[in-house]
Amino acid sequence: MLAAKNSVSVAEFIRLGADRIRCASLECANPEFHMRQIIAASLGLNMTELYQRWTDDLNRDSETQVEVFLSRRLKGEPFQYIVGEESFWENTFAVGPGVLIPRPETELMVETLLAQESKGSCLVAELGAGTGNIGISVMKERPTWTWHAFEMSGAAMKYLRVNQSRCLPDSLSYFVYEEDFFAGINELPQMDWIVSNPPYLNASELSQVSKEVQHEPAEALLGGEDGYEVIEKLAVCARSRLRSGGKLFFEISEIQGAIVHRMLEECGFCPVIIMKDLRGLDRFVLAVNP
């Protein structure tokens, strides 16, 4: 523990903890601020309450609570798993081991979907819904749409159902399927949109991810040996399951844009648009079924 004998103040605890975070090779741009987050979360405080206790000594029970959170974090466990939630778009989603953590850049998918379609009816199918962050965020603002969310992982499905219950009224047409997307979509009408944040890392990339990402489910990250296995299958499926004029929209890695563009054109989509994220990197593909 940080203090074996004598109690220390919140400020000193943060300084010592930040030093341990620096030595742990974690994904962390600001160790001091992150240590504040860890203390606040472990003690059930907001940041204002934490600052009000800045010079107070922590008792032994509080030190123990913080140490439990900090020890998990130092092993590389994502902070979101430790606190059990992550913010995305305008909601807070339940997360934990076995489900991919929503990323801020994926909010651009929600923004694009909301910008390109009216508030009328729209049929959407999603491959690999995970926490449900994309579909649930869209459906809250497009309640007349119908969304079919497919997720094969039982661990992820647990969080998907929690988030559906937490964020959406039962009256909305948001349907969840714990089955293979490529089999299940054949039982549905042709779609206006097919969307996904598919697994797209190759085997080499997956072996080099951070400590934090190593804790996330490999099946949500690995797109086969070359990273294109699921994307290729999705493209072929979408050509037959999208209506004429329907759109395929999915996330890619920053190095996949040119190959995916050519792949989709060869598959018959036109036009195919590669969209960039806020850092100016290739991140999304929007392809129209002619």
C-alpha positions in Angstrom: 0.0 0.0 0.0 1.0 3.6 -0.5 1.2 4.3 3.3 2.1 1.3 5.4 2.1 3.1 8.8 1.1 6.7 8.8 -1.9 8.3 7.2 -1.2 10.6 4.2 -3.3 13.4 2.8 -5.3 13.1 -0.4 -2.8 15.3 -2.2 0.2 13.2 -1.1 -1.7 10.0 -2.0 -2.2 11.4 -5.5 1.5 12.3 -5.9 2.7 8.8 -4.8 0.0 7.0 -6.9 0.9 9.1 -10.0 4.5 8.0 -9.7 3.4 4.3 -9.6 1.2 4.9 -12.7 4.2 6.4 -14.6 6.3 3.3 -13.9 3.5 0.9 -15.0 3.6 1.8 -18.8 -0.1 2.4 -18.9 -2.1 4.4 -21.5 -2.2 7.6 -19.5 -1.5 11.1 -20.7 -1.8 12.7 -17.2 -1.0 10.4 -14.3 -1.9 13.0 -11.7 -5.3 13.6 -13.1 -5.9 9.9 -13.6 -4.9 9.2 -9.9 -7.5 11.8 -8.9 -10.1 9.8 -11.0 -9.1 6.6 -9.2 -9.3 8.1 -5.7 -12.7 9.8 -6.5 -14.2 6.6 -8.0 -12.9 4.3 -5.2 -14.3 6.6 -2.5 -17.5 7.5 -4.3 -16.7 11.2 -4.6 -17.1 13.7 -7.4 -14.2 15.9 -8.2 -15.6 18.9 -6.2 -15.8 16.7 -3.1 -12.3 15.3 -3.8 -10.8 18.8 -3.9 -12.7 19.8 -0.7 -10.8 16.9 1.0 -7.5 17.8 -0.7 -5.5 18.3 2.6 -7.4 15.8 4.6 -5.7 12.6 5.8 -7.1 9.3 4.5 -8.0 6.7 7.1 -6.8 3.2 6.7 -10.1 1.9 5.3 -10.1 4.6 2.6 -6.4 3.8 1.8 -7.4 0.2 1.3 -10.3 1.1 -1.0 -8.1 3.2 -3.2 -5.3 0.6 -3.2 -7.8 -2.1 -4.5 -8.7 0.2 -7.5 -5.1 1.3 -8.1 -3.7 -2.2 -8.0 -6.2 -3.3 -10.7 -5.3 -0.3 -12.8 -1.5 -0.9 -12.4 -2.0 -4.4 -13.9 -3.4 -2.7 -17.0 -7.1 -3.3 -16.4 -9.0 -0.5 -18.2 -10.4 2.1 -15.8 -13.8 1.7 -17.5 -13.9 -1.9 -16.4 -13.0 -1.0 -12.9 -15.7 1.6 -12.5 -18.2 -0.4 -14.7 -19.2 2.4 -17.1 -18.1 4.6 -20.0 -19.7 7.8 -21.4 -20.5 7.8 -25.1 -22.5 10.4 -27.1 -25.1 11.5 -24.5 -25.4 8.4 -22.4 -23.4 6.3 -19.9 -23.0 2.7 -20.9 -22.4 -0.3 -18.6 -19.1 -2.0 -19.5 -16.9 -4.7 -18.1 -14.8 -7.7 -19.0 -15.9 -9.4 -22.2 -17.2 -6.3 -24.0 -15.4 -3.8 -26.2 -15.2 -0.3 -24.5 -16.8 2.4 -26.6 -14.3 4.8 -28.1 -14.8 8.6 -28.6 -14.0 8.4 -32.3 -16.9 6.0 -32.9 -19.3 8.9 -32.0 -18.7 10.1 -35.5 -20.7 7.1 -36.7 -23.6 8.3 -34.6 -23.2 11.8 -35.9 -23.1 10.6 -39.5 -26.2 8.4 -39.2 -28.2 11.2 -37.6 -27.1 13.7 -40.3 -27.8 11.5 -43.4 -31.3 10.2 -42.6 -34.6 11.9 -41.8 -36.7 11.2 -38.8 -39.0 8.9 -40.8 -38.8 5.2 -40.8 -35.4 3.5 -41.4 -34.3 -0.2 -41.2 -30.9 -0.8 -39.7 -28.9 -4.0 -39.0 -25.7 -4.0 -36.9 -23.0 -6.5 -36.8 -21.3 -6.8 -33.4 -23.4 -4.5 -31.3 -21.2 -4.8 -28.1 -22.5 -2.5 -25.5 -25.1 -1.2 -27.9 -23.5 2.2 -27.9 -24.0 3.0 -31.6 -27.6 1.8 -32.0 -28.9 3.0 -28.6 -27.4 6.4 -29.1 -29.1 6.7 -32.6 -32.4 5.3 -31.5 -32.8 7.8 -28.7 -32.8 10.5 -31.3 -34.6 8.5 -34.1 -37.4 6.7 -32.2 -39.3 5.9 -35.4 -36.4 3.8 -36.8 -36.1 0.0 -36.4 -32.7 -1.3 -35.3 -31.6 -5.0 -35.4 -28.6 -5.5 -33.1 -26.6 -8.8 -33.5 -24.1 -9.9 -30.9 -22.8 -13.4 -30.5 -20.8 -13.0 -27.3 -22.7 -14.0 -24.2 -20.4 -11.8 -22.1 -21.1 -8.7 -24.3 -24.8 -9.5 -24.5 -25.1 -9.1 -20.7 -24.0 -5.5 -21.0 -26.1 -4.9 -24.2 -29.3 -5.9 -22.5 -28.5 -3.8 -19.4 -27.9 -0.8 -21.6 -31.0 -1.3 -23.6 -33.1 -1.5 -20.4 -31.3 1.5 -18.9 -31.4 3.8 -21.9 -34.3 2.9 -24.2 -38.1 2.7 -23.5 -39.6 -0.7 -24.3 -41.8 1.0 -27.0 -38.8 1.5 -29.3 -38.1 -1.0 -32.1 -34.6 -2.0 -30.9 -34.3 -5.7 -31.3 -31.4 -7.8 -29.9 -30.2 -11.1 -31.3 -27.6 -13.4 -29.7 -26.7 -15.1 -32.9 -24.6 -15.0 -36.0 -25.3 -11.8 -38.0 -24.6 -13.5 -41.3 -27.2 -16.1 -40.7 -29.8 -14.0 -38.9 -29.9 -11.1 -41.3 -31.2 -13.5 -44.0 -34.4 -13.7 -42.0 -35.0 -10.0 -42.1 -36.2 -7.6 -44.8 -33.7 -5.7 -46.9 -32.1 -2.9 -44.9 -31.6 0.8 -45.4 -28.3 0.6 -43.5 -25.9 -2.0 -42.3 -23.5 -0.7 -39.7 -20.6 -2.1 -37.7 -17.5 -1.5 -35.7 -16.1 -4.9 -36.8 -12.9 -6.6 -35.7 -10.2 -5.3 -38.0 -6.8 -5.8 -36.4 -4.5 -8.4 -37.9 -2.6 -10.9 -35.8 0.6 -8.8 -35.6 -1.3 -5.7 -34.6 -3.2 -7.5 -31.9 0.1 -8.8 -30.4 1.3 -5.2 -30.0 -1.7 -3.6 -28.4 -1.5 -1.8 -25.0 -2.0 -3.5 -21.6 -5.5 -2.0 -21.5 -6.5 -3.3 -24.9 -5.2 -6.8 -24.0 -7.9 -7.0 -21.4 -10.6 -6.4 -24.0 -12.1 -9.4 -25.9 -9.9 -10.6 -28.7 -12.9 -11.7 -30.8 -14.0 -8.0 -31.0 -10.6 -6.9 -32.2 -9.0 -9.6 -34.4 -10.2 -9.6 -38.0 -8.4 -12.7 -39.1 -4.7 -13.1 -39.9 -4.8 -10.1 -42.2 -7.4 -8.0 -40.5 -9.8 -8.1 -43.5 -11.7 -11.4 -42.9 -14.8 -9.9 -41.3 -14.8 -6.9 -43.5 -14.8 -9.0 -46.7 -17.6 -11.2 -45.4 -19.6 -8.1 -44.4 -19.2 -6.5 -47.9 -20.5 -9.6 -49.7 -23.4 -9.9 -47.3 -24.4 -6.3 -47.5 -24.6 -6.4 -51.3 -27.5 -8.8 -51.1 -29.1 -7.6 -47.9 -29.2 -3.9 -48.6 -32.0 -2.4 -50.7 -31.0 -0.4 -53.8 -29.6 2.9 -52.5 -29.0 1.3 -49.1 -25.7 2.1 -47.3 -23.0 0.1 -45.7 -21.2 2.0 -42.9 -18.4 0.6 -40.8 -15.2 1.5 -38.9 -11.7 0.6 -40.2 -8.1 1.0 -39.0 -6.1 4.0 -40.2 -4.1 1.9 -42.6 -7.0 0.0 -44.3 -8.6 2.8 -46.3 -7.1 2.2 -49.8 -7.5 -1.6 -49.7 -11.1 -1.5 -48.3 -12.0 1.2 -50.9 -10.8 -1.1 -53.7 -12.5 -4.2 -52.1 -15.9 -2.5 -52.0 -15.7 -1.1 -55.5 -14.9 -4.6 -56.8 -17.8 -5.9 -54.8 -20.1 -3.5 -56.7 -20.6 -0.6 -54.3 -20.7 2.9 -55.8 -19.8 5.4 -54.5 -17.4 4.3 -51.8 -16.3 7.1 -49.4 -13.5 6.9 -46.9 -14.1 9.2 -44.0 -11.5 10.6 -41.6 -11.7 10.9 -37.8 -10.9 14.1 -35.8 -7.2 13.4 -36.1 -7.4 13.3 -39.9 -6.9 9.5 -40.1 -8.9 7.1 -42.3 -11.5 5.7 -39.9 -14.9 5.0 -41.6 -16.2 3.7 -44.8 -19.6 4.7 -46.3 -20.6 2.6 -49.4 -23.8 2.8 -51.4 -25.5 -0.3 -52.8 -26.4 0.7 -56.4 
